[in-house]
């Protein structure tokens, strides 16, 4: 079954020096971009991680220090990668928990602005784990009825992921699923937005899972002593927790998301203070009227007459 796409969907896979999102680096990247008309474009690059590759990681993906010593560093190709997936939704295998946050760490280190806003994220592993709960190699054999050759090379894995998703859409067309709350739905449909909703299980705010949306849709802490608490409530009761996280060993993208939440929190508190201050301000009293006493009009003087003189003589006896 071919994908019904409204805009490009970029399947991508990363091979890295390890599994620490904030510390490990990319050594190989492959992106398979599928356009709405079915056109396929592939971008594959080996990358110098600027650090030694641990032996156990090299044994896993087959890439050694000598293989990437002359390769470009991520900063040199960050613009190319950003432009290649600029208008695309993102898909991968375990991509929501690992590949997306690792890629964002590399973009931030390189100083390249890449926004995740408005994108859909399809994690094929989550469809698989909820419907069958197996690995990529087993998934490829189960859905595609073939053995996966060259497993753990970026291009082989990303193409296998693409083929598995198409096979899943065919297999689960019309199939029902009952979640842990007893809600029955038909979630695996040929629509990227629906797959995005079904495969984003933990509703992460930062993709690394340190911050998640709670049942009310509010960002909350997902680790440590404040696990399960809303971020704004933690800011309210322990504002120093923000500084602790910003200075701690957390992914850069987690810190970026946290900073925005902190700025929004501070602006909200400021607006509330201004509103409260305005409400408590006394109303201006009406200006008192001037206490002006009305004076009697001054009578105009009259000319002295003979009658007036006679009256005065009679009064004073003179």
C-alpha positions as CSV (number, residue, x, y, z in Angstrom):
1,X,0.0,0.0,0.0
2,X,1.4,3.4,-1.0
3,X,1.4,6.3,1.4
4,X,-1.2,9.0,1.1
5,X,0.8,12.2,1.8
6,X,-0.1,15.8,1.9
7,X,3.5,16.8,2.1
8,X,6.9,15.0,2.1
9,X,7.6,12.4,4.8
10,X,11.2,11.9,5.7
11,X,12.3,8.6,7.1
12,X,15.6,8.9,8.8
13,X,18.1,6.8,10.8
14,X,21.2,7.8,12.8
15,X,24.2,5.7,13.8
16,X,25.9,7.3,16.8
17,X,28.8,7.0,19.2
18,X,26.4,5.8,21.9
19,X,22.9,6.2,23.4
20,X,23.3,9.3,25.6
21,X,21.2,11.9,23.9
22,X,23.0,14.9,25.3
23,X,26.5,13.6,25.1
24,X,26.8,11.2,22.1
25,X,27.2,12.3,18.5
26,X,26.1,11.2,15.0
27,X,28.6,9.2,12.9
28,X,26.2,8.4,10.0
29,X,22.9,9.8,8.8
30,X,20.5,8.6,6.1
31,X,17.3,10.3,5.1
32,X,14.8,8.8,2.7
33,X,12.3,11.6,1.7
34,X,9.0,10.5,0.1
35,X,7.1,13.2,-1.7
36,X,3.3,13.2,-2.2
37,X,3.8,12.1,-5.8
38,X,5.8,9.1,-4.7
39,X,9.2,10.6,-5.7
40,X,12.1,9.3,-3.5
41,X,15.1,11.4,-2.5
42,X,18.0,10.0,-0.4
43,X,20.6,11.9,1.6
44,X,23.3,9.7,3.2
45,X,26.4,11.2,5.0
46,X,29.2,9.8,7.2
47,X,30.0,12.4,9.9
48,X,33.1,13.0,12.1
49,X,31.7,13.1,15.6
50,X,34.7,15.0,17.0
51,X,35.1,12.3,19.6
52,X,36.4,8.7,19.6
53,X,33.8,6.1,18.8
54,X,33.6,3.5,21.6
55,X,34.5,0.0,20.5
56,X,31.1,-1.5,21.5
57,X,29.4,1.1,19.3
58,X,31.7,0.4,16.3
59,X,31.1,-3.3,16.7
60,X,27.3,-2.6,16.5
61,X,27.2,-0.4,13.4
62,X,30.6,-1.2,11.8
63,X,31.8,2.4,11.7
64,X,35.3,3.0,13.2
65,X,37.4,6.1,13.8
66,X,39.4,5.5,10.7
67,X,36.2,5.5,8.6
68,X,35.2,9.0,9.5
69,X,38.5,10.8,10.2
70,X,38.2,12.7,6.9
71,X,34.4,13.1,7.0
72,X,32.8,16.5,7.6
73,X,31.6,17.5,11.1
74,X,27.9,17.9,11.5
75,X,28.2,21.7,11.6
76,X,29.5,21.6,8.0
77,X,26.4,19.8,6.7
78,X,23.8,21.0,9.1
79,X,22.4,23.5,6.6
80,X,22.1,20.8,3.9
81,X,20.3,18.5,6.3
82,X,17.9,21.3,7.4
83,X,17.1,22.2,3.8
84,X,16.6,18.6,2.8
85,X,13.8,18.0,5.4
86,X,12.7,21.6,5.7
87,X,9.1,21.0,4.6
88,X,8.8,17.3,5.7
89,X,7.1,15.4,8.5
90,X,9.5,13.0,10.2
91,X,9.4,9.2,10.5
92,X,11.7,6.5,11.8
93,X,12.1,3.5,14.0
94,X,12.3,4.5,17.7
95,X,12.8,8.0,16.2
96,X,10.6,9.8,18.8
97,X,12.8,8.7,21.7
98,X,16.2,8.7,20.1
99,X,16.7,10.0,16.6
100,X,14.7,13.2,16.8
101,X,16.2,14.4,20.1
102,X,19.8,13.5,18.9
103,X,19.3,15.4,15.7
104,X,18.0,18.4,17.5
105,X,21.0,18.3,19.8
106,X,23.3,18.4,16.8
107,X,21.3,21.3,15.2
108,X,21.6,23.3,18.4
109,X,25.3,22.7,18.8
110,X,25.8,23.8,15.2
111,X,23.8,27.0,15.8
112,X,21.3,26.0,13.1
113,X,17.6,26.9,13.8
114,X,15.4,24.0,13.0
115,X,11.8,24.0,14.2
116,X,9.8,21.0,15.1
117,X,6.6,23.1,15.3
118,X,3.8,21.9,13.0
119,X,5.4,18.6,12.0
120,X,3.9,15.2,12.3
121,X,6.1,12.4,13.8
122,X,5.5,8.8,12.8
123,X,7.4,6.3,14.9
124,X,7.1,2.9,13.1
125,X,8.4,1.1,16.2
126,X,5.5,2.2,18.3
127,X,3.0,0.8,15.7
128,X,5.0,-2.4,15.7
129,X,5.4,-2.7,19.5
130,X,1.8,-2.0,20.1
131,X,0.5,-4.4,17.4
132,X,3.3,-7.1,17.5
133,X,6.0,-6.1,20.0
134,X,9.1,-7.2,18.1
135,X,12.4,-5.8,16.7
136,X,13.1,-4.2,13.3
137,X,14.7,-7.4,12.0
138,X,11.8,-9.5,13.1
139,X,9.3,-6.8,11.9
140,X,10.8,-6.9,8.4
141,X,10.6,-10.7,8.3
142,X,7.1,-10.7,9.8
143,X,5.6,-8.0,7.6
144,X,7.7,-8.2,4.4
145,X,8.4,-12.0,4.6
146,X,12.1,-11.6,3.9
147,X,15.4,-11.5,5.8
148,X,16.8,-8.1,6.4
149,X,20.3,-7.9,4.8
150,X,23.0,-5.5,6.1
151,X,21.0,-4.7,9.3
152,X,22.4,-1.8,11.4
153,X,23.6,0.1,8.4
154,X,21.8,3.4,8.1
155,X,20.4,3.0,4.6
156,X,19.4,-0.6,5.0
157,X,17.6,0.2,8.3
158,X,15.8,3.2,6.9
159,X,14.6,1.4,3.8
160,X,13.5,-1.5,5.9
161,X,11.5,0.9,8.1
162,X,9.8,2.4,5.0
163,X,8.9,-1.1,3.7
164,X,7.6,-2.2,7.1
165,X,5.3,0.8,7.4
166,X,3.7,0.2,4.1
167,X,3.2,-3.5,5.0
168,X,1.7,-2.5,8.4
169,X,-0.8,-0.3,6.6
170,X,-1.9,-3.2,4.5
171,X,-1.9,-5.8,7.3
172,X,-3.8,-3.6,9.8
173,X,-6.2,-2.0,7.4
174,X,-9.5,-2.1,9.4
175,X,-7.9,-3.8,12.4
176,X,-9.1,-2.7,15.8
177,X,-7.0,-1.9,18.8
178,X,-8.0,-1.7,22.5
179,X,-5.9,0.6,24.7
180,X,-5.3,0.1,28.4
181,X,-8.4,2.2,29.2
182,X,-10.6,-0.2,27.2
183,X,-11.1,2.3,24.3
184,X,-11.4,0.4,21.0
185,X,-10.3,2.2,17.8
186,X,-9.0,1.5,14.3
187,X,-5.7,3.5,14.6
188,X,-3.5,2.2,11.8
189,X,-4.8,4.1,8.8
190,X,-3.1,5.6,5.7
191,X,-2.9,9.1,7.2
192,X,0.2,10.6,8.7
193,X,-1.6,12.7,11.2
194,X,-3.5,9.6,12.6
195,X,-0.2,7.6,12.7
196,X,1.4,10.6,14.5
197,X,-1.3,10.4,17.2
198,X,-1.1,6.6,17.5
199,X,2.7,6.4,17.7
200,X,3.4,9.3,20.1
201,X,2.7,7.2,23.2
202,X,4.1,9.3,26.0
203,X,3.2,12.7,24.5
204,X,6.6,14.2,25.1
205,X,7.2,17.9,25.2
206,X,10.9,17.7,24.5
207,X,11.2,14.2,22.7
208,X,13.8,13.1,25.3
209,X,10.9,12.4,27.6
210,X,12.0,14.6,30.5
211,X,8.9,16.7,30.0
212,X,5.6,15.3,28.9
213,X,2.0,16.4,28.5
214,X,-0.3,15.2,31.3
215,X,-3.9,14.2,31.0
216,X,-5.0,17.8,30.9
217,X,-2.5,18.6,28.2
218,X,-0.2,20.6,30.4
219,X,3.6,20.2,30.4
220,X,4.7,18.1,33.4
221,X,8.0,16.8,34.9
222,X,8.6,13.1,34.0
223,X,11.5,12.2,36.3
224,X,12.9,12.6,39.8
225,X,11.2,14.0,42.8
226,X,8.7,16.1,40.9
227,X,7.6,13.4,38.5
228,X,4.0,13.9,37.6
229,X,3.8,17.5,38.7
230,X,2.9,20.3,36.3
231,X,5.9,22.4,35.3
232,X,4.2,25.6,36.3
233,X,3.5,24.2,39.8
234,X,7.2,23.3,40.2
235,X,8.2,26.8,39.0
236,X,5.8,28.2,41.6
237,X,7.0,26.2,44.6
238,X,10.6,25.7,43.7
239,X,11.8,28.3,41.1
240,X,15.4,27.2,41.6
241,X,14.6,23.9,39.9
242,X,14.6,25.7,36.5
243,X,18.2,26.8,37.1
244,X,19.2,23.3,38.3
245,X,17.9,21.8,35.1
246,X,19.5,24.5,32.9
247,X,22.9,23.8,34.5
248,X,22.4,20.0,34.7
249,X,23.3,17.2,32.2
250,X,20.1,17.5,30.2
251,X,19.7,17.6,26.4
252,X,20.0,21.0,24.8
253,X,16.5,20.8,23.3
254,X,15.0,19.9,26.7
255,X,16.6,23.1,28.0
256,X,15.4,25.1,25.1
257,X,11.8,23.9,25.7
258,X,12.1,24.5,29.4
259,X,13.3,28.0,28.8
260,X,10.2,28.8,26.8
261,X,8.0,27.4,29.5
262,X,9.9,29.5,32.1
263,X,9.5,32.7,30.0
264,X,5.8,32.1,29.5
265,X,5.5,31.4,33.3
266,X,7.3,34.7,34.2
267,X,5.2,36.7,31.8
268,X,2.0,35.2,33.1
269,X,3.0,36.0,36.7
270,X,3.9,39.5,35.7
271,X,0.5,40.0,34.1
272,X,-1.2,38.7,37.2
273,X,0.7,41.1,39.4
274,X,-0.2,44.0,37.2
275,X,-3.8,43.0,37.2
276,X,-3.9,42.6,41.0
277,X,-2.1,45.9,41.5
278,X,-4.6,47.6,39.2
279,X,-7.5,46.1,41.2
280,X,-6.1,47.2,44.5
281,X,-5.5,50.8,43.4
282,X,-8.1,53.2,45.1
283,X,-10.6,54.9,42.9
284,X,-9.9,58.6,42.5
285,X,-12.3,60.6,44.7
286,X,-14.4,63.4,43.1
287,X,-12.8,66.8,43.5
288,X,-14.4,68.8,46.4
289,X,-16.2,72.0,45.5
290,X,-14.5,75.2,46.7
291,X,-16.2,76.5,49.9
292,X,-17.1,79.9,48.7
293,X,-19.3,82.0,50.9
294,X,-21.7,84.1,49.0
295,X,-21.4,87.8,49.8
296,X,-24.3,90.1,50.0
297,X,-24.3,92.6,47.2
298,X,-23.0,96.0,48.2
299,X,-25.7,98.6,48.2
300,X,-24.9,101.7,46.1
301,X,-24.5,105.0,48.1
302,X,-27.4,107.4,48.0
303,X,-27.1,111.3,48.1
304,X,-27.6,113.0,51.5
305,X,-30.9,114.9,51.7
306,X,-32.5,117.4,54.3
307,X,-34.8,114.7,55.5
308,X,-31.9,112.5,56.3
309,X,-30.2,115.3,58.3
310,X,-33.4,115.9,60.3
311,X,-33.7,112.2,61.2
312,X,-30.1,112.2,62.5
313,X,-30.6,115.3,64.6
314,X,-33.7,113.7,66.2
315,X,-31.9,110.4,66.9
316,X,-28.8,111.9,68.6
317,X,-30.6,114.9,70.1
318,X,-28.6,117.6,68.4
